Amino acid sequence: MSNRRTFIKKAGLLTAISVLPACNLISTNKKKKLGVALVGLGYYSRDLLAPALQLTEHCELKGIVTGSPEKIPVWRQKYGIDEKNVYNYENMHQISNNDDIDIVYIVLPNALHKKYTIIGANAGKHVWCEKPMAMNVLECQQMIEACAKNKVQLTIGYRMQHEPVTQQIIKWRNSKPYGSIKSLYTEAGFYSNPNDLTNWRLHKELGGGAMFDMGVYALNAARYVTGMEPISVSARQYSDRKSIFIADETTTFDLQFPEGISASCKTTFGANINTLKVDCEKGWYQLSPMQSYTGVQGTTSDGKILSPFKGNQQAKQMDDNSLAIMRKTKPLVPGEEGMKDIKVVEAIFKSAANNSQRITL
Ligand code: NAD
């Protein structure tokens, strides 16, 4: 058993501890957290994930992969990262020889998710990949296949599915306290006025545009609230500020689900919107905000209040995902779940390009 990851995978952590001599137990205990390498050190890694990795119980920040040499001393000093755990995009595959790293977390522009997921999987590391999973269904399939072939987990960074208030309303799709769902409305977006027109978020070929960036929150919510897959979609995309937003500034889409359930959804870079409202036979419930990093909270037609989660969303997400690796259980949001959204996103783009024609899924 040459490295810790293989060891954990083959024997299970508990078995490993029980067969080790006492002198090894101390070092095993020290290593009880899985090592995470962040791939891409932009906004989300810097401001949310790295701080959250200081709070996690089951994983810790051990490595970085970056194309910006000037970031290396800052990150190494701030987080005590060993020199041997620092990689760039050209030598990232060499992470296969590094037992400190169990997981690579892909936090890059969307168009790069496939490439670096496959490099991570082929290096024998579990992969966490940010949303949206990839540019199209074919890329998603290739990512899933690479992870399956290498017997590593693939998990998509849909943090809301780990968030306790959201999890409460996900449960209501089965317990139906307000009767069956009739329709829902969900919207996710923010006002953006970027100075840097080269930013990848503005360019469709890099995975930019409101639908890819924020629309997947609305789409994923419609799917997790109902627990169903949509059967058709009609969509419209437009930009009011065409000189800035070459990719969609705004996308509206209308999903039809089985049992006559309809979902009206919106995403935009032109306004701060952040709501989910579910209308049922005997009442309603809503979350507002529905996808912020903190403060997600709910109200219902009979006056119930769903109070915000007090913990750190990203820390909970990464701990949930680490436990799935340690216990060899299915992660909450596997690659297949990310791919289901991308299948609908492809249909949304197709409908919008064809005069909002309704597309059967
Ligand atoms: P960002 O632009 O701030 O960072 C992207 C990083 O990728 C930068 O460090 C940049 O240097 C690097 N990079 C490498 N190759 C690049 C290339 N060819 N072009 C541009 N950048 C390149 O972006 P971000 O906000 O950190 O988003 C990264 C990912 O995280 C995206 O997939 C995004 O959807 C996701 N994200 C998720 C959440 C969430 O709440 N789950 C929030 C924000 C971002």
Residues whose N, C-alpha, C, O or C-beta is under 5 A from the ligand:
A	BS01	NAD	G40 L41 G42 Y43 Y44 S45 V107 L108 P109 N110 E130 K131 P132 G157 W200
